[in-house]
Amino acid sequence: MRLPNTAHTQQPWRIHEIAKDFELEDVWALPTPGGPDDLDRLVRQFASPDDDEISDVIVRTLFTIRWKLGRLLGWDKRESGLGKRVTSLRERLPQDLLEGRRGPDLQVVPFYSVYQTDTEWVAELANRTVHTLLHMGWVKDAEGEGYHGQMAALVKPNGAFGRSYMAVIKPLRHTLVYPPMIRSIGRNWEKYR
């Protein structure tokens, strides 16, 4: 379920102090009921190639088209990515996060882990269109009896081209990408409970 931005901004996440120049694009509740210490399980599940969260045919097709377009148009060249066009968010981390757990990189899409704590995990991707952060947090349910995952996308578009790209894909993300991806996260969560 899509959430208001305040569901992310009102949490005491460390990402707020580190990524002030990124725009909060989307916030979603994840169907992952659990206990207070289950974020690590969610992150491992999401990053695992065995539990492909983009297994839905439409989602997989859209990602395939995007990566082929990126290759064809040069959007994903190494010189457009992390360490070249943009500095990794890891360069901004305070010492305690640098020395802490980093978390896993994603296997299916080129997101690289930045840091992981007991309540949040961040991975990043950069190319010619955007520098984007995938943030997963672990939050208390509204009733205060359990916990669940929450996913947010933070972006820094690369100029007018990046802003246009983000505007074009927004309806696709909200209708064809996130809903089936979130259902897949929930199915995998229940399957490996």
Secondary structure, DSSP 8 states (H G I E B T S, - for coil): -B--THHHHTS--THHHH-TTSEEEEEEE-S--B-TT-HHHHHHHHH-SSS-TT-SHHHHHHHHHHHHHHHHHTTT-GGGSBTTTB--GGGG--HHHHHS------SSS--EEEEE-SSEEEEEEE-SSEEEEEEEEEEE-TTSS-EEEEEEEEEEE-HHHHHHHHHHHHHHIIIIIHHHHHHHHHHHHHHT-
